[in-house]
Amino acid sequence: MGEKNSRPILVTGAHRSGTTWVGKMLAADPEIAYISEPLNVWHRLGVMRAPTRYWYTYICEDNQLEYEAAFQEMFAFHYHGWLEIKSLRSVKDFIRMGRDWGTFRQGRRNNQSPLIKDPFAIFSFEWFARILGCQVVIVVRHPAAVASSLARLGWTFDFSDLLDQPLLMRDILEPFKMEMKSMIASEEDVIAQSSLLWRMLYKTVNSLREKHPDFIVIRHEDISIDPLGQFEQLYETLGLDYSSQVKQIIQSSSSVKNPKEVSQRKVHSVRVDSQANIKNWQQRLSESDIERVRHLTRDVAPLYYSDEDW
């Protein structure tokens, strides 16, 4: 094992890219506390008191006063119980409150390090590293796999959430402005939406790779083929304890005995036959849809995937 980790960890990537699996497997180390999606627009205020107005909210020096104190409180495991109580609307909300309160209580009592799993932080990962001191893990998944997962679930994306963020447009996404505006009219075209979003996200990641060589960029497919070996390397790099208990949890999560794909009723499950799951998109998408994704992502996909990966 490398030097013991004491810094927070951010696990990010496109939504449906496998960030939940990677985050939970890293949090199998008992010294790590797993916190899910504080930048999700539906996040629990008890966990992070700052409201989030947009999917893929961009945080930088020009707007950090809205978020920095709230994240520092979260990293200190300060749970905002009264804010959470005021937001409760259902029994499920109450159960989540108990779960989150327990995570924060244990994190504070055991002096754990927080791990944030949040795909919606991907445009902000530089800020998380620079201001909050996070180690950054970015998960890349094949664009056809992301497209097929979103199409299967019927999850569309409203690009107004990006266009309505002036700082994000100024710093990163201005070159994509016209493409995003034209996409708003294609409300049901999940393939086109996911392809454009994938291009923007991973072009941003690639543009910052040389500037931040310490950021870990890992392909979902590589972890899926060799979960034990890949996670052992991640644990070593991040300074986590790759114990026999951790190894057992990873084996159980990725075993061939698990379902070959996640149920639509349990879309955040981390128990799946990881190797079988790699190519599920080839059965879900038609040949024409696969070719369309390949064409639409042709300027960015070759940075991560070869012809053989199609």
C-alpha positions in Angstrom: 0.0 0.0 0.0 1.2 3.6 -0.7 1.2 6.5 1.7 -2.1 6.6 3.7 -4.7 8.8 2.1 -6.0 11.8 4.1 -7.3 13.9 1.2 -10.8 13.9 -0.1 -11.5 12.0 -3.4 -13.7 13.1 -6.2 -14.9 10.4 -8.6 -16.6 11.9 -11.7 -17.4 11.3 -15.3 -20.5 11.4 -17.5 -23.6 10.2 -15.9 -24.1 6.4 -16.7 -20.3 6.0 -17.0 -19.8 3.8 -14.0 -18.9 6.4 -11.4 -21.2 4.8 -8.8 -19.4 1.5 -9.1 -16.0 3.0 -9.0 -16.9 5.3 -6.1 -18.4 2.5 -4.0 -15.5 0.1 -4.6 -13.0 2.8 -3.5 -15.2 3.4 -0.5 -14.9 -0.3 0.5 -11.9 1.0 2.4 -13.4 1.5 5.9 -11.5 4.7 6.3 -13.4 6.3 3.4 -16.9 7.8 3.7 -19.0 7.7 0.5 -21.1 10.8 -0.3 -23.3 10.7 -3.4 -23.9 13.6 -5.9 -24.0 16.8 -3.9 -24.3 18.7 -7.2 -27.3 16.7 -8.3 -30.1 19.2 -8.6 -32.2 17.0 -6.3 -29.5 16.5 -3.7 -30.3 16.5 0.0 -29.8 19.8 1.8 -28.7 18.0 4.9 -25.7 16.7 3.0 -24.8 20.0 1.2 -26.7 23.1 2.1 -26.0 25.1 -1.1 -28.8 24.7 -3.7 -27.9 23.5 -7.1 -29.9 25.0 -10.0 -28.3 23.3 -13.0 -27.2 19.8 -14.1 -23.5 19.9 -14.5 -23.1 23.0 -12.4 -19.8 24.8 -13.1 -17.9 26.1 -10.1 -14.9 28.4 -10.5 -13.2 31.3 -8.7 -15.9 33.7 -10.0 -18.8 31.9 -8.2 -17.1 29.8 -5.5 -18.5 31.9 -2.7 -21.9 30.2 -3.4 -20.4 26.8 -2.7 -17.1 26.7 -0.9 -18.3 27.0 2.7 -21.0 24.4 2.1 -18.5 21.9 0.7 -16.1 22.5 3.5 -18.9 21.8 6.0 -19.7 18.6 4.1 -16.1 17.5 4.2 -16.1 18.1 7.9 -19.2 15.9 8.1 -21.4 18.7 9.4 -24.9 17.5 8.7 -27.6 20.1 8.4 -30.5 18.3 10.1 -33.0 21.2 10.3 -32.6 22.0 6.6 -33.2 18.3 5.8 -36.2 18.0 8.0 -37.8 21.0 6.3 -37.3 19.4 2.9 -38.8 16.0 3.8 -41.7 15.0 1.6 -42.0 11.2 1.8 -41.1 8.1 3.8 -38.2 7.6 1.3 -36.9 11.0 2.1 -37.0 10.2 5.8 -35.1 6.9 5.2 -32.4 8.8 3.2 -32.1 11.3 6.0 -31.3 8.4 8.4 -28.8 7.0 6.0 -27.0 10.3 5.4 -27.0 11.3 9.0 -25.4 7.9 9.9 -22.7 8.4 7.2 -21.8 11.8 8.5 -21.9 10.7 12.1 -19.6 7.7 11.4 -17.3 9.8 9.2 -16.8 12.4 12.0 -16.4 9.8 14.7 -14.0 7.6 12.8 -12.0 10.5 11.2 -12.8 9.1 7.8 -11.8 10.8 4.5 -14.8 11.8 2.3 -15.2 10.4 -1.2 -17.6 12.4 -3.4 -19.1 10.4 -6.3 -20.6 13.0 -8.6 -20.8 12.9 -12.4 -22.2 16.4 -12.3 -18.9 17.8 -11.0 -16.9 17.0 -14.1 -16.7 20.5 -15.5 -15.6 21.7 -12.0 -12.9 19.1 -11.2 -10.1 21.7 -11.4 -11.9 23.7 -8.7 -12.4 20.6 -6.5 -8.6 19.8 -6.7 -7.3 23.4 -6.3 -9.7 24.8 -3.6 -10.8 21.6 -1.8 -7.7 19.6 -2.2 -9.4 16.6 -3.8 -7.7 13.7 -5.6 -9.5 13.4 -8.9 -10.6 10.2 -10.6 -12.3 10.5 -13.9 -14.2 7.6 -15.4 -14.5 7.3 -19.2 -17.0 4.9 -20.8 -17.5 4.1 -24.4 -19.8 6.7 -26.0 -22.1 3.9 -27.4 -22.4 2.3 -24.0 -23.4 5.7 -22.4 -25.9 6.3 -25.3 -27.4 2.8 -25.0 -27.8 3.2 -21.2 -29.5 6.5 -21.5 -31.7 5.3 -24.4 -32.7 2.2 -22.4 -33.8 4.4 -19.5 -35.3 7.1 -21.6 -33.2 9.8 -20.0 -33.1 12.9 -22.1 -30.9 15.9 -21.5 -31.9 19.6 -21.6 -28.9 21.6 -22.8 -30.4 24.8 -21.4 -28.8 23.7 -18.1 -25.4 24.3 -19.8 -26.4 27.3 -22.0 -27.8 29.1 -19.0 -24.5 29.1 -17.1 -22.5 32.1 -18.4 -19.3 31.2 -16.7 -19.3 27.6 -18.1 -20.0 29.0 -21.6 -17.2 31.6 -21.2 -14.6 29.2 -19.9 -15.4 25.9 -21.7 -18.4 25.5 -23.9 -18.7 28.5 -26.1 -17.4 26.5 -29.2 -20.4 24.2 -28.7 -23.0 26.9 -28.3 -24.8 26.5 -31.7 -24.8 22.7 -31.5 -26.4 22.9 -28.1 -29.0 25.4 -29.2 -29.9 23.2 -32.2 -30.1 20.1 -29.9 -32.8 21.7 -27.7 -35.3 21.2 -30.6 -34.5 17.4 -30.6 -36.1 16.7 -27.2 -36.5 12.9 -27.8 -33.2 12.2 -29.7 -31.3 10.5 -26.9 -28.6 9.3 -29.2 -27.7 12.7 -30.5 -28.0 14.3 -27.1 -25.8 11.8 -25.4 -23.2 12.0 -28.2 -22.9 15.7 -27.9 -22.7 15.7 -24.2 -20.1 12.9 -24.2 -18.0 14.9 -26.7 -18.1 18.1 -24.6 -17.3 16.3 -21.4 -14.4 14.2 -22.6 -12.9 16.9 -24.8 -12.7 19.0 -21.7 -11.1 16.2 -19.8 -8.5 15.6 -22.6 -7.7 19.3 -22.8 -6.6 19.3 -19.2 -4.7 16.0 -19.0 -1.3 17.5 -19.6 -2.0 20.4 -17.1 -3.0 17.9 -14.4 -1.0 14.7 -14.8 -1.9 13.7 -11.3 -5.6 13.4 -12.2 -6.5 9.7 -12.8 -8.4 9.0 -16.0 -9.5 5.4 -16.3 -11.7 3.6 -18.8 -14.7 1.8 -17.4 -14.0 -1.1 -19.8 -10.5 -1.6 -18.4 -11.8 -1.8 -14.9 -14.6 -4.2 -16.0 -12.1 -6.6 -17.7 -9.8 -6.7 -14.7 -11.6 -5.4 -11.6 -9.1 -6.7 -9.0 -6.0 -5.6 -10.8 -7.3 -2.2 -11.8 -8.7 -1.4 -8.4 -5.5 -2.5 -6.7 -3.7 0.1 -8.8 -6.2 2.7 -8.0 -5.9 1.9 -4.3 -2.2 2.1 -4.5 -2.2 5.5 -6.3 -4.8 7.0 -3.9 -3.2 5.7 -0.8 -6.0 3.4 0.2 -5.8 0.1 2.0 -6.4 -2.8 -0.5 -7.2 -5.3 2.2 -8.6 -8.9 1.7 -12.0 -7.5 2.7 -11.9 -4.9 0.0 -10.8 -7.5 -2.5 -13.8 -9.7 -1.5 -16.2 -6.8 -2.0 -14.8 -6.1 -5.5 -15.0 -9.7 -6.4 -18.6 -10.0 -5.2 -19.6 -6.8 -7.1 -18.2 -7.9 -10.5 -18.7 -11.7 -10.4 -19.9 -13.7 -13.3 -22.6 -14.9 -11.0 -24.2 -11.5 -11.1 -26.8 -10.3 -13.6 -25.3 -9.5 -17.1 -26.9 -6.0 -16.9 -28.5 -3.8 -14.2 -32.2 -4.0 -13.8 -34.1 -0.8 -14.9 -35.7 -0.9 -11.4 -32.3 -0.7 -9.8 -30.3 1.6 -12.1 -27.7 2.4 -9.5 -26.9 -1.2 -8.5 -23.2 -2.1 -8.4 -23.7 -5.8 -8.7 -23.3 -6.9 -12.3 -21.2 -9.3 -14.3 -18.6 -6.6 -15.2 -17.1 -8.4 -18.2 -20.5 -9.2 -19.8 -21.7 -5.7 -19.2 -18.9 -4.2 -21.4 -20.6 -5.0 -24.7 -24.3 -4.8 -23.7 -24.6 -1.7 -26.0 -24.0 -3.9 -29.0 -27.3 -5.7 -28.3 -29.2 -2.7 -27.2 -28.4 -0.4 -30.1 -29.1 -1.1 -33.8 -26.2 -1.0 -36.2 -27.4 2.3 -37.6 -27.5 3.8 -34.1 -24.0 2.5 -33.3 -22.7 4.0 -36.6 -24.4 7.3 -35.7 -22.8 7.5 -32.3 -19.4 6.8 -33.9 -19.9 9.5 -36.5 -21.2 12.1 -34.0 -18.3 11.5 -31.6 -15.6 11.0 -34.2 -13.5 14.1 -33.2 -13.2 12.9 -29.5 -13.8 9.2 -29.3 -10.4 8.2 -30.9 -8.6 10.0 -28.0 -9.9 7.1 -25.8 -11.0 4.3 -28.1 -9.5 2.5 -31.1 -11.3 1.1 -34.2 -11.3 -2.3 -32.5 -13.4 -0.9 -29.6 -16.3 -0.4 -32.0 
